[in-house]
Amino acid sequence: MQHDRRVEIAGHLPAGVRHDIDGRFEPTEVRAEGDRTALEFHSLDDAALRALLELLWESGVAVLELSTAITPEES
């Protein structure tokens, strides 16, 4: 199964944090949406999600919302 994740944070994603995310996780879509920023990940497993949340927390980024969509992998 594939785990698509969407994390919404308060404000903008700091450039240094974006650099860390790009280096540690698969390609990410980042979109500013008013006073929030949405980070979208495709195929991010539970261990990677925990590492991402720890990175955001340690960087002082406020997570506002987390959503997961699970889809079967194609054969």
Predicted model as a PDB file, atoms N, CA, C, CB and O in Angstrom, pLDDT in the B-factor column:
MODEL        1                                                                  
ATOM      1  N   MET A   1       0.828  -1.180   0.000  1.00 69.00           N  
ATOM      2  CA  MET A   1       0.000   0.000   0.000  1.00 69.00           C  
ATOM      3  C   MET A   1       0.878   1.251   0.000  1.00 69.00           C  
ATOM      4  CB  MET A   1      -0.945  -0.006   1.208  1.00 69.00           C  
ATOM      5  O   MET A   1       1.994   1.254   0.519  1.00 69.00           O  
ATOM      6  N   GLN A   2       0.350   2.286  -0.584  1.00 75.00           N  
ATOM      7  CA  GLN A   2       1.045   3.562  -0.649  1.00 75.00           C  
ATOM      8  C   GLN A   2       0.388   4.527   0.324  1.00 75.00           C  
ATOM      9  CB  GLN A   2       1.036   4.134  -2.092  1.00 75.00           C  
ATOM     10  O   GLN A   2      -0.838   4.608   0.397  1.00 75.00           O  
ATOM     11  N   HIS A   3       1.208   5.260   1.073  1.00 86.00           N  
ATOM     12  CA  HIS A   3       0.714   6.237   2.038  1.00 86.00           C  
ATOM     13  C   HIS A   3       1.001   7.642   1.521  1.00 86.00           C  
ATOM     14  CB  HIS A   3       1.362   6.021   3.432  1.00 86.00           C  
ATOM     15  O   HIS A   3       2.142   8.101   1.576  1.00 86.00           O  
ATOM     16  N   ASP A   4      -0.014   8.321   1.024  1.00 90.00           N  
ATOM     17  CA  ASP A   4       0.132   9.717   0.625  1.00 90.00           C  
ATOM     18  C   ASP A   4      -0.174  10.568   1.851  1.00 90.00           C  
ATOM     19  CB  ASP A   4      -0.816  10.083  -0.586  1.00 90.00           C  
ATOM     20  O   ASP A   4      -1.194  10.374   2.511  1.00 90.00           O  
ATOM     21  N   ARG A   5       0.699  11.495   2.147  1.00 92.00           N  
ATOM     22  CA  ARG A   5       0.540  12.322   3.350  1.00 92.00           C  
ATOM     23  C   ARG A   5       0.474  13.793   2.974  1.00 92.00           C  
ATOM     24  CB  ARG A   5       1.698  12.078   4.342  1.00 92.00           C  
ATOM     25  O   ARG A   5       1.134  14.239   2.035  1.00 92.00           O  
ATOM     26  N   ARG A   6      -0.322  14.531   3.712  1.00 94.00           N  
ATOM     27  CA  ARG A   6      -0.406  15.989   3.570  1.00 94.00           C  
ATOM     28  C   ARG A   6      -0.243  16.574   4.964  1.00 94.00           C  
ATOM     29  CB  ARG A   6      -1.776  16.446   2.903  1.00 94.00           C  
ATOM     30  O   ARG A   6      -0.976  16.222   5.888  1.00 94.00           O  
ATOM     31  N   VAL A   7       0.722  17.468   5.103  1.00 96.00           N  
ATOM     32  CA  VAL A   7       0.988  18.139   6.372  1.00 96.00           C  
ATOM     33  C   VAL A   7       0.804  19.634   6.137  1.00 96.00           C  
ATOM     34  CB  VAL A   7       2.435  17.812   6.916  1.00 96.00           C  
ATOM     35  O   VAL A   7       1.430  20.211   5.247  1.00 96.00           O  
ATOM     36  N   GLU A   8      -0.050  20.251   6.933  1.00 96.00           N  
ATOM     37  CA  GLU A   8      -0.228  21.699   6.858  1.00 96.00           C  
ATOM     38  C   GLU A   8       0.454  22.332   8.059  1.00 96.00           C  
ATOM     39  CB  GLU A   8      -1.738  22.085   6.808  1.00 96.00           C  
ATOM     40  O   GLU A   8       0.289  21.898   9.199  1.00 96.00           O  
ATOM     41  N   ILE A   9       1.229  23.374   7.764  1.00 97.00           N  
ATOM     42  CA  ILE A   9       1.954  24.076   8.819  1.00 97.00           C  
ATOM     43  C   ILE A   9       1.530  25.535   8.841  1.00 97.00           C  
ATOM     44  CB  ILE A   9       3.483  23.956   8.617  1.00 97.00           C  
ATOM     45  O   ILE A   9       0.996  26.053   7.861  1.00 97.00           O  
ATOM     46  N   ALA A  10       1.773  26.188   9.962  1.00 97.00           N  
ATOM     47  CA  ALA A  10       1.485  27.621  10.094  1.00 97.00           C  
ATOM     48  C   ALA A  10       2.582  28.408   9.387  1.00 97.00           C  
ATOM     49  CB  ALA A  10       1.378  28.044  11.600  1.00 97.00           C  
ATOM     50  O   ALA A  10       3.768  28.110   9.531  1.00 97.00           O  
ATOM     51  N   GLY A  11       2.177  29.402   8.631  1.00 95.00           N  
ATOM     52  CA  GLY A  11       3.142  30.284   7.982  1.00 95.00           C  
ATOM     53  C   GLY A  11       3.866  29.617   6.827  1.00 95.00           C  
ATOM     54  O   GLY A  11       3.344  28.716   6.170  1.00 95.00           O  
ATOM     55  N   HIS A  12       5.090  30.091   6.599  1.00 94.00           N  
ATOM     56  CA  HIS A  12       5.892  29.596   5.488  1.00 94.00           C  
ATOM     57  C   HIS A  12       6.950  28.625   5.993  1.00 94.00           C  
ATOM     58  CB  HIS A  12       6.550  30.760   4.733  1.00 94.00           C  
ATOM     59  O   HIS A  12       7.386  28.709   7.141  1.00 94.00           O  
ATOM     60  N   LEU A  13       7.352  27.714   5.137  1.00 92.00           N  
ATOM     61  CA  LEU A  13       8.389  26.742   5.463  1.00 92.00           C  
ATOM     62  C   LEU A  13       9.750  27.413   5.323  1.00 92.00           C  
ATOM     63  CB  LEU A  13       8.290  25.484   4.548  1.00 92.00           C  
ATOM     64  O   LEU A  13      10.090  27.886   4.238  1.00 92.00           O  
ATOM     65  N   PRO A  14      10.538  27.464   6.399  1.00 93.00           N  
ATOM     66  CA  PRO A  14      11.866  28.075   6.308  1.00 93.00           C  
ATOM     67  C   PRO A  14      12.739  27.351   5.272  1.00 93.00           C  
ATOM     68  CB  PRO A  14      12.554  28.057   7.688  1.00 93.00           C  
ATOM     69  O   PRO A  14      12.658  26.131   5.127  1.00 93.00           O  
ATOM     70  N   ALA A  15      13.566  28.109   4.562  1.00 92.00           N  
ATOM     71  CA  ALA A  15      14.396  27.549   3.492  1.00 92.00           C  
ATOM     72  C   ALA A  15      15.291  26.420   3.988  1.00 92.00           C  
ATOM     73  CB  ALA A  15      15.249  28.640   2.869  1.00 92.00           C  
ATOM     74  O   ALA A  15      15.453  25.415   3.296  1.00 92.00           O  
ATOM     75  N   GLY A  16      15.870  26.567   5.168  1.00 93.00           N  
ATOM     76  CA  GLY A  16      16.738  25.523   5.701  1.00 93.00           C  
ATOM     77  C   GLY A  16      15.992  24.233   5.976  1.00 93.00           C  
ATOM     78  O   GLY A  16      16.526  23.144   5.769  1.00 93.00           O  
ATOM     79  N   VAL A  17      14.764  24.353   6.439  1.00 94.00           N  
ATOM     80  CA  VAL A  17      13.946  23.171   6.703  1.00 94.00           C  
ATOM     81  C   VAL A  17      13.567  22.518   5.380  1.00 94.00           C  
ATOM     82  CB  VAL A  17      12.675  23.543   7.517  1.00 94.00           C  
ATOM     83  O   VAL A  17      13.569  21.292   5.270  1.00 94.00           O  
ATOM     84  N   ARG A  18      13.244  23.325   4.379  1.00 93.00           N  
ATOM     85  CA  ARG A  18      12.925  22.783   3.051  1.00 93.00           C  
ATOM     86  C   ARG A  18      14.116  22.012   2.511  1.00 93.00           C  
ATOM     87  CB  ARG A  18      12.527  23.913   2.069  1.00 93.00           C  
ATOM     88  O   ARG A  18      13.956  20.929   1.947  1.00 93.00           O  
ATOM     89  N   HIS A  19      15.309  22.564   2.682  1.00 93.00           N  
ATOM     90  CA  HIS A  19      16.527  21.891   2.220  1.00 93.00           C  
ATOM     91  C   HIS A  19      16.689  20.539   2.921  1.00 93.00           C  
ATOM     92  CB  HIS A  19      17.770  22.780   2.474  1.00 93.00           C  
ATOM     93  O   HIS A  19      17.009  19.543   2.271  1.00 93.00           O  
ATOM     94  N   ASP A  20      16.473  20.494   4.230  1.00 94.00           N  
ATOM     95  CA  ASP A  20      16.570  19.239   4.981  1.00 94.00           C  
ATOM     96  C   ASP A  20      15.537  18.231   4.504  1.00 94.00           C  
ATOM     97  CB  ASP A  20      16.394  19.497   6.478  1.00 94.00           C  
ATOM     98  O   ASP A  20      15.851  17.052   4.341  1.00 94.00           O  
ATOM     99  N   ILE A  21      14.306  18.682   4.279  1.00 93.00           N  
ATOM    100  CA  ILE A  21      13.244  17.789   3.807  1.00 93.00           C  
ATOM    101  C   ILE A  21      13.604  17.228   2.436  1.00 93.00           C  
ATOM    102  CB  ILE A  21      11.889  18.533   3.746  1.00 93.00           C  
ATOM    103  O   ILE A  21      13.456  16.029   2.200  1.00 93.00           O  
ATOM    104  N   ASP A  22      14.074  18.086   1.532  1.00 91.00           N  
ATOM    105  CA  ASP A  22      14.444  17.630   0.196  1.00 91.00           C  
ATOM    106  C   ASP A  22      15.569  16.598   0.236  1.00 91.00           C  
ATOM    107  CB  ASP A  22      14.861  18.813  -0.662  1.00 91.00           C  
ATOM    108  O   ASP A  22      15.606  15.686  -0.590  1.00 91.00           O  
ATOM    109  N   GLY A  23      16.479  16.739   1.189  1.00 91.00           N  
ATOM    110  CA  GLY A  23      17.596  15.816   1.291  1.00 91.00           C  
ATOM    111  C   GLY A  23      17.253  14.487   1.945  1.00 91.00           C  
ATOM    112  O   GLY A  23      17.945  13.494   1.722  1.00 91.00           O  
ATOM    113  N   ARG A  24      16.194  14.453   2.751  1.00 92.00           N  
ATOM    114  CA  ARG A  24      15.877  13.252   3.524  1.00 92.00           C  
ATOM    115  C   ARG A  24      14.672  12.472   3.019  1.00 92.00           C  
ATOM    116  CB  ARG A  24      15.643  13.627   4.934  1.00 92.00           C  
ATOM    117  O   ARG A  24      14.543  11.281   3.300  1.00 92.00           O  
ATOM    118  N   PHE A  25      13.800  13.123   2.287  1.00 87.00           N  
ATOM    119  CA  PHE A  25      12.559  12.481   1.875  1.00 87.00           C  
ATOM    120  C   PHE A  25      12.403  12.563   0.362  1.00 87.00           C  
ATOM    121  CB  PHE A  25      11.353  13.129   2.576  1.00 87.00           C  
ATOM    122  O   PHE A  25      13.085  13.339  -0.308  1.00 87.00           O  
ATOM    123  N   GLU A  26      11.495  11.749  -0.162  1.00 80.00           N  
ATOM    124  CA  GLU A  26      11.233  11.769  -1.594  1.00 80.00           C  
ATOM    125  C   GLU A  26      10.694  13.133  -1.998  1.00 80.00           C  
ATOM    126  CB  GLU A  26      10.243  10.655  -1.988  1.00 80.00           C  
ATOM    127  O   GLU A  26      10.303  13.921  -1.136  1.00 80.00           O  
ATOM    128  N   PRO A  27      10.666  13.424  -3.304  1.00 72.00           N  
ATOM    129  CA  PRO A  27      10.192  14.737  -3.744  1.00 72.00           C  
ATOM    130  C   PRO A  27       8.868  15.134  -3.099  1.00 72.00           C  
ATOM    131  CB  PRO A  27      10.044  14.750  -5.246  1.00 72.00           C  
ATOM    132  O   PRO A  27       7.959  14.322  -2.925  1.00 72.00           O  
ATOM    133  N   THR A  28       8.803  16.387  -2.760  1.00 83.00           N  
ATOM    134  CA  THR A  28       7.681  16.934  -2.015  1.00 83.00           C  
ATOM    135  C   THR A  28       7.083  18.104  -2.769  1.00 83.00           C  
ATOM    136  CB  THR A  28       8.115  17.365  -0.611  1.00 83.00           C  
ATOM    137  O   THR A  28       7.800  18.897  -3.379  1.00 83.00           O  
ATOM    138  N   GLU A  29       5.767  18.204  -2.723  1.00 91.00           N  
ATOM    139  CA  GLU A  29       5.105  19.394  -3.255  1.00 91.00           C  
ATOM    140  C   GLU A  29       4.878  20.336  -2.077  1.00 91.00           C  
ATOM    141  CB  GLU A  29       3.743  19.036  -3.988  1.00 91.00           C  
ATOM    142  O   GLU A  29       4.351  19.926  -1.043  1.00 91.00           O  
ATOM    143  N   VAL A  30       5.271  21.587  -2.232  1.00 92.00           N  
ATOM    144  CA  VAL A  30       5.093  22.600  -1.193  1.00 92.00           C  
ATOM    145  C   VAL A  30       4.292  23.735  -1.799  1.00 92.00           C  
ATOM    146  CB  VAL A  30       6.470  23.110  -0.630  1.00 92.00           C  
ATOM    147  O   VAL A  30       4.685  24.316  -2.811  1.00 92.00           O  
ATOM    148  N   ARG A  31       3.155  24.051  -1.167  1.00 92.00           N  
ATOM    149  CA  ARG A  31       2.304  25.131  -1.673  1.00 92.00           C  
ATOM    150  C   ARG A  31       1.886  26.046  -0.537  1.00 92.00           C  
ATOM    151  CB  ARG A  31       1.062  24.563  -2.384  1.00 92.00           C  
ATOM    152  O   ARG A  31       1.379  25.602   0.493  1.00 92.00           O  
ATOM    153  N   ALA A  32       2.113  27.337  -0.753  1.00 92.00           N  
ATOM    154  CA  ALA A  32       1.623  28.336   0.198  1.00 92.00           C  
ATOM    155  C   ALA A  32       0.133  28.512  -0.043  1.00 92.00           C  
ATOM    156  CB  ALA A  32       2.388  29.701   0.051  1.00 92.00           C  
ATOM    157  O   ALA A  32      -0.305  28.686  -1.180  1.00 92.00           O  
ATOM    158  N   GLU A  33      -0.645  28.467   1.040  1.00 88.00           N  
ATOM    159  CA  GLU A  33      -2.097  28.608   0.960  1.00 88.00           C  
ATOM    160  C   GLU A  33      -2.528  29.613   2.022  1.00 88.00           C  
ATOM    161  CB  GLU A  33      -2.824  27.226   1.155  1.00 88.00           C  
ATOM    162  O   GLU A  33      -2.942  29.235   3.118  1.00 88.00           O  
ATOM    163  N   GLY A  34      -2.427  30.894   1.686  1.00 92.00           N  
ATOM    164  CA  GLY A  34      -2.762  31.941   2.649  1.00 92.00           C  
ATOM    165  C   GLY A  34      -1.743  31.977   3.772  1.00 92.00           C  
ATOM    166  O   GLY A  34      -0.548  32.142   3.524  1.00 92.00           O  
ATOM    167  N   ASP A  35      -2.208  31.822   5.007  1.00 95.00           N  
ATOM    168  CA  ASP A  35      -1.306  31.847   6.158  1.00 95.00           C  
ATOM    169  C   ASP A  35      -0.825  30.451   6.543  1.00 95.00           C  
ATOM    170  CB  ASP A  35      -1.996  32.496   7.343  1.00 95.00           C  
ATOM    171  O   ASP A  35      -0.311  30.245   7.643  1.00 95.00           O  
ATOM    172  N   ARG A  36      -0.994  29.501   5.639  1.00 96.00           N  
ATOM    173  CA  ARG A  36      -0.541  28.121   5.848  1.00 96.00           C  
ATOM    174  C   ARG A  36       0.313  27.678   4.668  1.00 96.00           C  
ATOM    175  CB  ARG A  36      -1.749  27.161   6.036  1.00 96.00           C  
ATOM    176  O   ARG A  36       0.284  28.273   3.591  1.00 96.00           O  
ATOM    177  N   THR A  37       1.067  26.620   4.904  1.00 96.00           N  
ATOM    178  CA  THR A  37       1.811  25.975   3.826  1.00 96.00           C  
ATOM    179  C   THR A  37       1.482  24.490   3.873  1.00 96.00           C  
ATOM    180  CB  THR A  37       3.361  26.225   3.955  1.00 96.00           C  
ATOM    181  O   THR A  37       1.491  23.872   4.937  1.00 96.00           O  
ATOM    182  N   ALA A  38       1.191  23.925   2.699  1.00 95.00           N  
ATOM    183  CA  ALA A  38       0.876  22.504   2.598  1.00 95.00           C  
ATOM    184  C   ALA A  38       2.070  21.759   2.021  1.00 95.00           C  
ATOM    185  CB  ALA A  38      -0.383  22.275   1.728  1.00 95.00           C  
ATOM    186  O   ALA A  38       2.638  22.157   1.004  1.00 95.00           O  
ATOM    187  N   LEU A  39       2.439  20.676   2.683  1.00 95.00           N  
ATOM    188  CA  LEU A  39       3.505  19.791   2.215  1.00 95.00           C  
ATOM    189  C   LEU A  39       2.839  18.480   1.821  1.00 95.00           C  
ATOM    190  CB  LEU A  39       4.625  19.571   3.318  1.00 95.00           C  
ATOM    191  O   LEU A  39       2.121  17.892   2.630  1.00 95.00           O  
ATOM    192  N   GLU A  40       3.060  18.013   0.604  1.00 93.00           N  
ATOM    193  CA  GLU A  40       2.448  16.775   0.154  1.00 93.00           C  
ATOM    194  C   GLU A  40       3.532  15.771  -0.206  1.00 93.00           C  
ATOM    195  CB  GLU A  40       1.517  17.027  -1.049  1.00 93.00           C  
ATOM    196  O   GLU A  40       4.460  16.072  -0.957  1.00 93.00           O  
ATOM    197  N   PHE A  41       3.396  14.590   0.338  1.00 92.00           N  
ATOM    198  CA  PHE A  41       4.356  13.510   0.142  1.00 92.00           C  
ATOM    199  C   PHE A  41       3.630  12.306  -0.440  1.00 92.00           C  
ATOM    200  CB  PHE A  41       5.066  13.139   1.475  1.00 92.00           C  
ATOM    201  O   PHE A  41       2.500  12.005  -0.058  1.00 92.00           O  
ATOM    202  N   HIS A  42       4.284  11.630  -1.357  1.00 87.00           N  
ATOM    203  CA  HIS A  42       3.730  10.418  -1.929  1.00 87.00           C  
ATOM    204  C   HIS A  42       4.603   9.252  -1.461  1.00 87.00           C  
ATOM    205  CB  HIS A  42       3.662  10.500  -3.500  1.00 87.00           C  
ATOM    206  O   HIS A  42       5.830   9.298  -1.551  1.00 87.00           O  
ATOM    207  N   SER A  43       3.957   8.235  -0.974  1.00 83.00           N  
ATOM    208  CA  SER A  43       4.640   7.022  -0.526  1.00 83.00           C  
ATOM    209  C   SER A  43       5.567   7.284   0.665  1.00 83.00           C  
ATOM    210  CB  SER A  43       5.437   6.423  -1.675  1.00 83.00           C  
ATOM    211  O   SER A  43       6.728   6.877   0.654  1.00 83.00           O  
ATOM    212  N   LEU A  44       5.056   7.953   1.673  1.00 87.00           N  
ATOM    213  CA  LEU A  44       5.809   8.239   2.903  1.00 87.00           C  
ATOM    214  C   LEU A  44       5.314   7.282   3.985  1.00 87.00           C  
ATOM    215  CB  LEU A  44       5.637   9.749   3.353  1.00 87.00           C  
ATOM    216  O   LEU A  44       4.170   7.376   4.430  1.00 87.00           O  
ATOM    217  N   ASP A  45       6.180   6.363   4.403  1.00 89.00           N  
ATOM    218  CA  ASP A  45       5.763   5.375   5.398  1.00 89.00           C  
ATOM    219  C   ASP A  45       5.738   5.974   6.803  1.00 89.00           C  
ATOM    220  CB  ASP A  45       6.696   4.163   5.363  1.00 89.00           C  
ATOM    221  O   ASP A  45       6.102   7.134   7.002  1.00 89.00           O  
ATOM    222  N   ASP A  46       5.305   5.169   7.772  1.00 90.00           N  
ATOM    223  CA  ASP A  46       5.136   5.675   9.142  1.00 90.00           C  
ATOM    224  C   ASP A  46       6.445   6.145   9.770  1.00 90.00           C  
ATOM    225  CB  ASP A  46       4.522   4.601  10.013  1.00 90.00           C  
ATOM    226  O   ASP A  46       6.466   7.158  10.468  1.00 90.00           O  
ATOM    227  N   ALA A  47       7.536   5.418   9.528  1.00 92.00           N  
ATOM    228  CA  ALA A  47       8.828   5.807  10.101  1.00 92.00           C  
ATOM    229  C   ALA A  47       9.293   7.146   9.524  1.00 92.00           C  
ATOM    230  CB  ALA A  47       9.888   4.714   9.835  1.00 92.00           C  
ATOM    231  O   ALA A  47       9.801   7.998  10.253  1.00 92.00           O  
ATOM    232  N   ALA A  48       9.121   7.326   8.229  1.00 92.00           N  
ATOM    233  CA  ALA A  48       9.502   8.584   7.593  1.00 92.00           C  
ATOM    234  C   ALA A  48       8.611   9.723   8.072  1.00 92.00           C  
ATOM    235  CB  ALA A  48       9.428   8.460   6.066  1.00 92.00           C  
ATOM    236  O   ALA A  48       9.084  10.844   8.262  1.00 92.00           O  
ATOM    237  N   LEU A  49       7.321   9.441   8.268  1.00 93.00           N  
ATOM    238  CA  LEU A  49       6.413  10.469   8.786  1.00 93.00           C  
ATOM    239  C   LEU A  49       6.852  10.919  10.168  1.00 93.00           C  
ATOM    240  CB  LEU A  49       4.968   9.946   8.835  1.00 93.00           C  
ATOM    241  O   LEU A  49       6.859  12.114  10.463  1.00 93.00           O  
ATOM    242  N   ARG A  50       7.217   9.971  11.011  1.00 96.00           N  
ATOM    243  CA  ARG A  50       7.681  10.342  12.355  1.00 96.00           C  
ATOM    244  C   ARG A  50       8.941  11.204  12.273  1.00 96.00           C  
ATOM    245  CB  ARG A  50       7.957   9.079  13.202  1.00 96.00           C  
ATOM    246  O   ARG A  50       9.064  12.193  12.995  1.00 96.00           O  
ATOM    247  N   ALA A  51       9.873  10.833  11.398  1.00 96.00           N  
ATOM    248  CA  ALA A  51      11.106  11.617  11.234  1.00 96.00           C  
ATOM    249  C   ALA A  51      10.785  13.028  10.726  1.00 96.00           C  
ATOM    250  CB  ALA A  51      12.075  10.904  10.255  1.00 96.00           C  
ATOM    251  O   ALA A  51      11.396  14.003  11.165  1.00 96.00           O  
ATOM    252  N   LEU A  52       9.833  13.130   9.810  1.00 95.00           N  
ATOM    253  CA  LEU A  52       9.425  14.439   9.302  1.00 95.00           C  
ATOM    254  C   LEU A  52       8.829  15.296  10.406  1.00 95.00           C  
ATOM    255  CB  LEU A  52       8.419  14.282   8.165  1.00 95.00           C  
ATOM    256  O   LEU A  52       9.189  16.464  10.546  1.00 95.00           O  
ATOM    257  N   LEU A  53       7.922  14.728  11.191  1.00 96.00           N  
ATOM    258  CA  LEU A  53       7.290  15.483  12.274  1.00 96.00           C  
ATOM    259  C   LEU A  53       8.319  15.921  13.315  1.00 96.00           C  
ATOM    260  CB  LEU A  53       6.194  14.641  12.940  1.00 96.00           C  
ATOM    261  O   LEU A  53       8.226  17.027  13.847  1.00 96.00           O  
ATOM    262  N   GLU A  54       9.295  15.068  13.609  1.00 97.00           N  
ATOM    263  CA  GLU A  54      10.359  15.445  14.544  1.00 97.00           C  
ATOM    264  C   GLU A  54      11.192  16.596  13.983  1.00 97.00           C  
ATOM    265  CB  GLU A  54      11.264  14.236  14.846  1.00 97.00           C  
ATOM    266  O   GLU A  54      11.553  17.520  14.713  1.00 97.00           O  
ATOM    267  N   LEU A  55      11.495  16.538  12.681  1.00 96.00           N  
ATOM    268  CA  LEU A  55      12.253  17.614  12.042  1.00 96.00           C  
ATOM    269  C   LEU A  55      11.499  18.933  12.140  1.00 96.00           C  
ATOM    270  CB  LEU A  55      12.538  17.274  10.571  1.00 96.00           C  
ATOM    271  O   LEU A  55      12.083  19.962  12.481  1.00 96.00           O  
ATOM    272  N   LEU A  56      10.209  18.905  11.843  1.00 96.00           N  
ATOM    273  CA  LEU A  56       9.402  20.123  11.928  1.00 96.00           C  
ATOM    274  C   LEU A  56       9.350  20.643  13.363  1.00 96.00           C  
ATOM    275  CB  LEU A  56       7.979  19.862  11.407  1.00 96.00           C  
ATOM    276  O   LEU A  56       9.510  21.841  13.601  1.00 96.00           O  
ATOM    277  N   TRP A  57       9.128  19.748  14.309  1.00 96.00           N  
ATOM    278  CA  TRP A  57       9.039  20.139  15.724  1.00 96.00           C  
ATOM    279  C   TRP A  57      10.348  20.751  16.195  1.00 96.00           C  
ATOM    280  CB  TRP A  57       8.679  18.927  16.602  1.00 96.00           C  
ATOM    281  O   TRP A  57      10.352  21.804  16.834  1.00 96.00           O  
ATOM    282  N   GLU A  58      11.463  20.092  15.881  1.00 96.00           N  
ATOM    283  CA  GLU A  58      12.770  20.600  16.308  1.00 96.00           C  
ATOM    284  C   GLU A  58      13.105  21.945  15.663  1.00 96.00           C  
ATOM    285  CB  GLU A  58      13.855  19.586  15.973  1.00 96.00           C  
ATOM    286  O   GLU A  58      13.900  22.715  16.202  1.00 96.00           O  
ATOM    287  N   SER A  59      12.501  22.222  14.516  1.00 95.00           N  
ATOM    288  CA  SER A  59      12.742  23.482  13.811  1.00 95.00           C  
ATOM    289  C   SER A  59      11.797  24.586  14.248  1.00 95.00           C  
ATOM    290  CB  SER A  59      12.615  23.275  12.325  1.00 95.00           C  
ATOM    291  O   SER A  59      11.904  25.716  13.773  1.00 95.00           O  
ATOM    292  N   GLY A  60      10.869  24.273  15.152  1.00 95.00           N  
ATOM    293  CA  GLY A  60       9.930  25.268  15.648  1.00 95.00           C  
ATOM    294  C   GLY A  60       8.765  25.537  14.720  1.00 95.00           C  
ATOM    295  O   GLY A  60       8.077  26.547  14.861  1.00 95.00           O  
ATOM    296  N   VAL A  61       8.537  24.641  13.772  1.00 95.00           N  
ATOM    297  CA  VAL A  61       7.430  24.790  12.831  1.00 95.00           C  
ATOM    298  C   VAL A  61       6.172  24.205  13.467  1.00 95.00           C  
ATOM    299  CB  VAL A  61       7.748  24.090  11.466  1.00 95.00           C  
ATOM    300  O   VAL A  61       6.198  23.087  13.982  1.00 95.00           O  
ATOM    301  N   ALA A  62       5.073  24.954  13.432  1.00 96.00           N  
ATOM    302  CA  ALA A  62       3.813  24.497  14.022  1.00 96.00           C  
ATOM    303  C   ALA A  62       3.011  23.696  12.999  1.00 96.00           C  
ATOM    304  CB  ALA A  62       2.982  25.697  14.536  1.00 96.00           C  
ATOM    305  O   ALA A  62       2.619  24.216  11.954  1.00 96.00           O  
ATOM    306  N   VAL A  63       2.774  22.418  13.318  1.00 97.00           N  
ATOM    307  CA  VAL A  63       1.951  21.563  12.463  1.00 97.00           C  
ATOM    308  C   VAL A  63       0.494  21.803  12.836  1.00 97.00           C  
ATOM    309  CB  VAL A  63       2.337  20.044  12.617  1.00 97.00           C  
ATOM    310  O   VAL A  63       0.116  21.692  14.003  1.00 97.00           O  
ATOM    311  N   LEU A  64      -0.317  22.132  11.840  1.00 97.00           N  
ATOM    312  CA  LEU A  64      -1.728  22.423  12.074  1.00 97.00           C  
ATOM    313  C   LEU A  64      -2.625  21.237  11.743  1.00 97.00           C  
ATOM    314  CB  LEU A  64      -2.150  23.623  11.258  1.00 97.00           C  
ATOM    315  O   LEU A  64      -3.653  21.025  12.385  1.00 97.00           O  
ATOM    316  N   GLU A  65      -2.224  20.465  10.733  1.00 96.00           N  
ATOM    317  CA  GLU A  65      -3.088  19.366  10.291  1.00 96.00           C  
ATOM    318  C   GLU A  65      -2.255  18.310   9.575  1.00 96.00           C  
ATOM    319  CB  GLU A  65      -4.216  19.888   9.363  1.00 96.00           C  
ATOM    320  O   GLU A  65      -1.282  18.620   8.888  1.00 96.00           O  
ATOM    321  N   LEU A  66      -2.659  17.064   9.753  1.00 96.00           N  
ATOM    322  CA  LEU A  66      -2.017  15.938   9.088  1.00 96.00           C  
ATOM    323  C   LEU A  66      -3.107  15.046   8.527  1.00 96.00           C  
ATOM    324  CB  LEU A  66      -1.084  15.148  10.063  1.00 96.00           C  
ATOM    325  O   LEU A  66      -4.061  14.712   9.230  1.00 96.00           O  
ATOM    326  N   SER A  67      -2.975  14.658   7.265  1.00 95.00           N  
ATOM    327  CA  SER A  67      -3.947  13.730   6.700  1.00 95.00           C  
ATOM    328  C   SER A  67      -3.192  12.656   5.916  1.00 95.00           C  
ATOM    329  CB  SER A  67      -4.977  14.476   5.787  1.00 95.00           C  
ATOM    330  O   SER A  67      -2.105  12.893   5.390  1.00 95.00           O  
ATOM    331  N   THR A  68      -3.797  11.477   5.856  1.00 92.00           N  
ATOM    332  CA  THR A  68      -3.204  10.331   5.174  1.00 92.00           C  
ATOM    333  C   THR A  68      -4.245   9.704   4.266  1.00 92.00           C  
ATOM    334  CB  THR A  68      -2.662   9.292   6.188  1.00 92.00           C  
ATOM    335  O   THR A  68      -5.399   9.521   4.652  1.00 92.00           O  
ATOM    336  N   ALA A  69      -3.822   9.381   3.059  1.00 91.00           N  
ATOM    337  CA  ALA A  69      -4.656   8.618   2.135  1.00 91.00           C  
ATOM    338  C   ALA A  69      -3.873   7.357   1.799  1.00 91.00           C  
ATOM    339  CB  ALA A  69      -5.024   9.451   0.832  1.00 91.00           C  
ATOM    340  O   ALA A  69      -2.720   7.427   1.375  1.00 91.00           O  
ATOM    341  N   ILE A  70      -4.503   6.212   1.989  1.00 84.00           N  
ATOM    342  CA  ILE A  70      -3.849   4.938   1.697  1.00 84.00           C  
ATOM    343  C   ILE A  70      -4.457   4.370   0.424  1.00 84.00           C  
ATOM    344  CB  ILE A  70      -3.998   3.933   2.888  1.00 84.00           C  
ATOM    345  O   ILE A  70      -5.671   4.193   0.319  1.00 84.00           O  
ATOM    346  N   THR A  71      -3.585   4.089  -0.542  1.00 77.00           N  
ATOM    347  CA  THR A  71      -4.042   3.522  -1.799  1.00 77.00           C  
ATOM    348  C   THR A  71      -3.246   2.270  -2.100  1.00 77.00           C  
ATOM    349  CB  THR A  71      -3.913   4.540  -2.947  1.00 77.00           C  
ATOM    350  O   THR A  71      -2.065   2.193  -1.759  1.00 77.00           O  
ATOM    351  N   PRO A  72      -3.871   1.286  -2.734  1.00 76.00           N  
ATOM    352  CA  PRO A  72      -3.126   0.060  -3.066  1.00 76.00           C  
ATOM    353  C   PRO A  72      -2.066   0.359  -4.116  1.00 76.00           C  
ATOM    354  CB  PRO A  72      -4.083  -1.049  -3.574  1.00 76.00           C  
ATOM    355  O   PRO A  72      -2.250   1.225  -4.971  1.00 76.00           O  
ATOM    356  N   GLU A  73      -0.949  -0.372  -4.040  1.00 68.00           N  
ATOM    357  CA  GLU A  73       0.105  -0.213  -5.028  1.00 68.00           C  
ATOM    358  C   GLU A  73      -0.335  -0.906  -6.309  1.00 68.00           C  
ATOM    359  CB  GLU A  73       1.461  -0.788  -4.513  1.00 68.00           C  
ATOM    360  O   GLU A  73      -1.063  -1.898  -6.291  1.00 68.00           O  
ATOM    361  N   GLU A  74       0.136  -0.344  -7.431  1.00 64.00           N  
ATOM    362  CA  GLU A  74      -0.171  -0.958  -8.712  1.00 64.00           C  
ATOM    363  C   GLU A  74       0.755  -2.139  -8.927  1.00 64.00           C  
ATOM    364  CB  GLU A  74      -0.042   0.061  -9.867  1.00 64.00           C  
ATOM    365  O   GLU A  74       1.923  -2.102  -8.539  1.00 64.00           O  
ATOM    366  N   SER A  75       0.235  -3.179  -9.542  1.00 53.00           N  
ATOM    367  CA  SER A  75       1.051  -4.381  -9.820  1.00 53.00           C  
ATOM    368  C   SER A  75       1.766  -4.273 -11.124  1.00 53.00           C  
ATOM    369  CB  SER A  75       0.197  -5.628  -9.825  1.00 53.00           C  
ATOM    370  O   SER A  75       2.491  -5.190 -11.509  1.00 53.00           O  
TER     371      SER A  75                                                      
ENDMDL                                                                          
END                                                                             
